[in-house]
């Protein structure tokens, strides 16, 4: 067990900014090969980013959510797939902090352990002496082939015989990897399907999901640590929203880099930079990125504030965070669409980053916990005095 002094928020973000050129250099390779380049992973690990949400006693930083959003956004400026995968590793290392302390000791006995996982049930657990036998298939399992541990949700009998979802921690080496990640966006995340048949999971690596959704964790040592006493789903969604911000900033960077040498074909504008249309497009996109940041950071600050104060969450606050993140995604996507449209026909070549950025953003915007329409509907239901239509809030 290693306890270290955590770096400041500014230091963590500075380290991440320095990684952007390396991550960007490998982005096309990751897109082609459907997984992250090892140099990208080494850079992420070397900068300590896998420690963002790990407890101090394991050498972690226990970083607040604003720092997490800032950090993931910077990774996203280099590559959306790298940002999404880093976000998933960050979420799942935080999830491990909710498990019994014995499970944490096991996982974090390896420094910078990579933990991936999902929130939806994909299998069943059969009780046996000392644990469960787990069988099933879990799709969209980001980074599974490049991770050490996997958090999987299964349905298993509860204390009174009722069936309920539980989270399980298993070594990825014990899972079958199904190489089915053939997509048009976020290709480098290697979000493959994993499978298991009668895989034994000991009791200390099993965590009922229902109490977790009520901010009750099984860890005694983390119970009073602010970052571990906030809603699970909102924590996960806010972490991934950093990817949307990063992609929008990457689109801006890519557009402005090509701008000086471009003209507008079949017009009298020899320089696109001189066209009033370009000024309007650039201004609107920049404001949308600013507005997306407002919503993402408002969600992050609410999580940080309530984690520190320990105040109870109202249902309106929970739904507002979901709505904020849907809005952040919508605005980031709209900004990218503006830059993509303004980039002209030459931007469809594979070597031009804007096409990959747009594909990654399209894929991200369809995710169930970030989808704007789904999140707006939930928020509207609550504002109209109705019950939520989901437990993931």
N, C-alpha and C positions, 0 to 999 in steps of 0.2 A: 504494500500500500504506500503510495507516494503522494504527499501533500505539497503542493507548490503554490507560490504566490501568483495569482492570476494576472495576466497583463491587462492594461486598461482597454476600454472600448476603442480609443484612438489607435492604440498599438495593434490591436487585432485587425482593425480595418486597414491600417497602413500595410501590414503584412499581406493582406489579401490583395490590395491594389498592386503590389509588386508581383503578384502571381498572374495578373491578367494577360500579359504578353505570352507567357508560356501556355496558359490555358487556351488562348485564342489561336495560337500556332497549331495546336492539336485538335481544334474543333472539327475541321473538315475530316480528319482521320477518324475521329470518333463517330461522325455521321456515316462515313463509309463502312466502318467496321462494326457498328452497332454496339459499341462499348467504349468506355473511357480509355484513353492512352495511359500506359503505366506512368509516363512522365507527369501527366496531369494529376494522377492519384498521389504520386510521390510529392508533388508540390503542395497539394492540399494537406497531406499528412504532415509534411515538414513545417508548414506554417501553423500547425496546431489546430486546424479548423475542426477536426473530429472531436476536440475536447470542449467545444463551445458549451454544451449542455450537460457535461459530465460533472459529477460532484467533486468538490475540492479534494476529498480524501483519496481520490484516484488520480490526482494530478489534473483534474478538470478545471474549467474556468467559471462554471455556473453563470454564464453570461446572460444578461437580460435580453428580452425579446427585441428591443430596438437594435442592439448590437448584432443579433442574429440576422435581422432583416437587412441591415447595412452590409453585413458580410456576404450573405447569399447574393445580394444584388451585385456586388463587385465581381463575384465569381461569374454571374450571369452576363456581365459585360464581355467576358471572354468566351463563354459557351453556355447556352441554355441547358444542355444535357448535363454538363458538369455541375451547374448550379442546382438543378433538380435533384441529382444524385446526392450532392452534399447536403441538401435540405432533408432528404429522406434519412441519410445517416445521422443527421443532427436530431431529427424527430425521434428516431428509434433509440438512440443512445439516451435521450431524455426519458423515453418510455421504460427503458431498463431501470432507470432510477425510481420507478414506481413499484417494481417487483421486490420480493423479499430480499433483504440484504445479502443473504447467501448467494442468490442468483447474481447480484451485482458483483460480488467478490469473484465469482467464476468468470463472468464476461470480461470484466475490466482487469483481470490478471494479465491480460495481454494489452500492453499500452496501445492506444489509438485503435482499439478494436472497431471494425466496421460492422455496424448492425443495420440491417434493412428490415422491412416489414410492411404489413398491410393492416387495414382496419376492418375489412369485410370478412365474414366467415367463409372459408373455402373447404372445410373438411369437418370431420367428426372425431370426437375423443371417446374412447372406451375405458372406463375405470379399471385399473389393475392395482395390485399391491404397490403402494408408494408413488402412484402417478397415473398417467394416461397412456394408452396406445393411440396414436394419432394417424389418421389416414385422410388423404384429400389432395386437391389441386388448387393452387393459388396463382391466379393470373395477375399481370401488371406488377410483378414483384421486382421493383427497381433495384438494380445493382446486385441482384442475388448472386450472380456468378463471380462477383468481385468483392463479396462480403464474407465476414467470418461467422456471423450469427444472423438468424432470421426470426423475427417475431411474427407468428402466425396465429390467426384467430380460428378457433374451431368451436363447434357446438358440442357440449358435454352435459351429463347429468349434474345438477346442483345438489346442495346438501339435503334437500327434501325430495329429490328425484325429478324435479322440474328441469327441463332442458334450457340451458343458457349459454351465451357465448363466453369463452375464456381465451385469454392470450397465452401463447406458449412460446418459450424461447428454445430454439434448436440450433445446433451447429449446421451451417450450410453444407458442410461436407457430407452430412447424413441425408441430404435431399437430392432428388433427381432434378436436374436442370433440363427443361424442355426449351430448346432454342427456337422460339416462335415469335421473337420480337422483330417483325417485318412491318414497319410503319412508315408514315410520311413525316412524322415530327418527333422530336425528342428521341431520335434514333440511338444516340450515344448513351442513353440511360440503361440500356440492356435490361429493360423491364420484362423479363422472361416469365414463363410459368414455372413454378416449382411443384413437385409432387412427392408424396410420402405414402408408405403402406406399413401400417402397424409399427410406427416409429415410437419408441418409448421416451416419454418426457417425465422426469421426476417432479414431485410435487412442488419443490421450491422454485421451479421454472414455469409455474402455472399461476395465472392471475385472472380472476373473474373480471369481466369487462364492466358489468353493471356498477359496482362501487367506484371504479375509475371514472365513469361518466358523471359521478357525483363528487368528484375531487377527493376521493378516498384512496390512499395508496397503501400498499402492504409494507413499505419500507419504514422501519422505525427511525433510522438515522436521517432520512430525508423528509420526514413528515412536516417539519417546521421550516424547511428551506423554501423561500418564496417562489423560486421557479418551478417547484414541484407541487404547488398547491393551486394550480390554475386549471381551467377546463382542458381536457385532452384534445378534443376536436378543434377547438379554437387555437390551441397551441400549434397543432399540426398545420392547420390552414394558413395561419399567419406566417409560419416559417416558410412554406412553399411560395407565398406571395412575393417574397424577395426575388424569386426567379423572374416573375413578370416584370418587376421594376428593372432588373438587370437587363432583360431582353430589350425593353424599350430604350434603355440607355445605349445598348449595343447597336440598335438600329440607328439612333441619332449619330453615334460615332461613325458608323459605316457610311451613312449618307453624306455627312460633312467631309469625310476623307475623300470621297469621289467627286464632290461638288466642284472644286476649282477647275478640273479638266473636262467638264461636261458642257455640252451645248444642248439646246432643245431642238431636236430634229424637225425639219420642215417648218421652221420659224426663222425669224430674223435674229433670234437670240443666240449669239455665238458663245455666251456664257450663261449657263443656267442660274448662276449666282446673281445675275443682274435682273432677272425677271421678277416683276411684282408677285406673280403667282407663287414663285418659290418662297418669297418672304412671308406670304400668308400661310403657306404650308408649314414652313419651319416654325413659325410662331405658334400656330395651333397645336402642332405636335409637341412642342416644348411645354406648353401650358397643360396639355393632357398628362404628360409625364409628371409635372408638378402636382397636379390634382390626384393622380394615382398614388403618389408618395404621401399625400395628406391622409388618404384613407388607410393605407397600409400602416403608417406610423400611428394613426389614431388607435387602430386595433392593437398595435404593439404596446403603446403606452398604457392602454386600459389593462391589458394583461399584466404588465409590469407593476402598475400601481396597485391593483387588487392582490397580486401575489405578495407584495410587501405588507399591505394593510391587513390582509386576511378577511376583508369584507366579503359578504355573501354576494353572489351574482344574481341580478334580476333576469327574468326571461327576456325582457326587452334588451338589456345589455348584451346578452348572449346572441340574440338575433341580429343586433346592430353590428357586431363584429363580423358575422357571416356576410351581412350586406356590404360592409366596408370592403371586405376582401373581394366580393363579386364586382364591386365598383372599381377597385384598383385594377383588376384583371381586364375589365371592359375598357377602361381608359388606356391602359398600356397597349392593348391590342389595337385600339383605334389610332394611337400614335404611330405604331409600327405600320399599320395599313397606309397612313399618310406618307411615311417615308418610302414605303415600297412602291406606291403609286407614282411618287415623284422621281423614282429611280430609273424609270424608263425600261424599254425592252431589253437593254443590255444586262439588266439585273437578273434575268432568268438563268444566266450561265451559272454553273455549279460553283465556280471559283469566286463568285460575288457573294459575300456573306449575307446580304439582306434577304435572299430567298430562304436560306436556312433559318434565319432568325424568325421570319414570318411563319414558316412551317412549325417551328418549335412553339411559337406563341399560340398558334391555332390548336395544337395538341393540348397545351396547358389549359387553354380556356374551356376545354370540354370536360375537364376533371370534375367529378361529382361534388367535391367540397368547395370548388372555386367557381363553378358555373354561375354566371351572373343571374340568369333567369331563375334558377333554383333558389339562390340566396335571396333575391328580391322577393320572391313569392313567400318565403319563410318569414322574412321581416314584415311584409305586409299583413300576413295572417296574424302575427303577434300584435301589430299596431291596431288591428281591427278587433282585438279581444278574443281571438280564437286560440285553441291549443296548437302547439307546434305539430307538424306532421312527420317528425323525425326525433329519434333519441340522440342523434349526433348534433348536439347543440351545447 
